Amino acid sequence: MRYVSTRGAAPVLTFGEAMLTGLARDGGLYVPESLPRMTEGQIAALAGQSYEDVAFAVMRPFLGESFDDATFRRLIGAAYAGIGHPARAPLVQLGPNHFLLELFHGPTLAFKDFAMQLIGQLFQEALSRSGERITIVGATSGDTGSAAIEAFRGLSNVDVFILYPHGRVSEVQRRQMTTATDANVHALALEGDFDDCQAALKDMFNDFAFRDEVRLAGVNSINWARVLAQVVYYFTAAISLGAPHRPVSFTVPTGNFGDIFAGHVARGMGLPVGQLVIATNQNDILHRTLETGRQVKEGVQPSISPSMDIQVSSNFERALFDAYGRDGAVVTAQMEELKQSGGFAIGQGAWGWLKEHFASGRASEEETSATIRRTLDETGELLCPHSAVGVHVAEAFLGPVPMVTLATAHPAKFPDAVEAATGIRPPLPSRMADLYERSERVTRVPNDLAHLQALIRERIAG
Ligand SMILES: *Cc1c(COP(=O)(O)O)cnc(C)c1O
């Protein structure tokens, strides 16, 4: 299996290389040259198997020679042993033909653990083989950072720097990033918003001298290995509900488009996915893009679902690449236009392709709170605000095809919003009950590339 860049001008890589590289050198994102297809019989045979066994079957064809079967099985086992539910990604029913996929039983209580725990294992294995030392820099609107820290803390051949927008993450999210005591963990509070964090990260990757000097590696959702790990739960959920013998639809609370893109990959592999619904909060650039055929930046309005407060969705580029028949030159031109003028018009054919493959909806702040309250009243299920955005949007798409809404975080990760909606302050699971007592360690940094680079150099030298 070979990996190509969405901008068509970076070296073609193996799985292992693409994983350690993150962002391609032409500024694009790596995608497989073609998707492996599973037959109906192969998918049907996964029914009743463990999450780990399905994970192996779904991901193995993407790895090529980078990891052997026995090693990969061992790494999957180690990655998911820390998820505090035997099903790993259990389904609960909310109403007629509407199901919730609980992806928040991992160590940091958000779905990002599914990918991050696995790539922590994969990185460790690859680096211990090569003896290399790397610097991971991640940008986060909250959950990526804690998941990355949890996956990489204490590893001897990795330094982890996490950039988060100062004052714009929840207290639980912040504490999960700032209370790790391991010397290789560096939490950085950037004076700016999440897009500034993402831009700083992109700029570091595009500074090739710096990138090579510190051996920069990325674990943001642009990393193909993360997208791949998320493909698995689309399979386990759909198969539980009758796939491959009937289609199943999904609604996905969306920010950077990584999670929903994994659903698109599952469909491309042969899983009968009905609708794939993008659910946005009031920062609805993706919903507007689908409705108007134009992607236009509008700035970020902080919301009660902060992990979806984005202005630009980095993984959308992967969908655009497919929408344009995998023409890297067109994608490059559109991304340049976005950077220069803050927006671009999608060609008619590509817009049609996007509307055929994705649906979308948005939830206002009031609708999100009302959904948390009503879902608790009706079902007893306490939703986090991100999951509530998903449930609200999904309700417009319910019908004869089973709908699965992804519950992306545990309600205790966003206790203020949940308490405001319901009067109930959700407690943290007992294994992290002392989070509010642990001492914090964080460096506040200006939104300035040279400053950040100097700080990273200094920390990895020390
Ligand atoms: C990251 C995150 C999202 C958005 O996922 P993307 O893959 O960036 O679209 C939604 N909800 C929660 C809780 C998250 O942490």
The ligand as an ORCA input file, in Angstrom:
! r2SCAN-3c Opt
* xyz 0 1
  C     -12.116     16.440     18.061
  C     -13.518     16.403     18.500
  C     -14.573     16.542     17.575
  C     -14.333     16.826     16.125
  O     -13.733     15.737     15.448
  P     -13.015     15.954     14.039
  O     -12.391     14.656     13.713
  O     -12.006     17.042     14.256
  O     -14.080     16.368     13.079
  C     -15.866     16.425     18.057
  N     -16.124     16.202     19.365
  C     -15.141     16.066     20.269
  C     -15.489     15.846     21.697
  C     -13.808     16.158     19.872
  O     -12.836     16.011     20.776
*
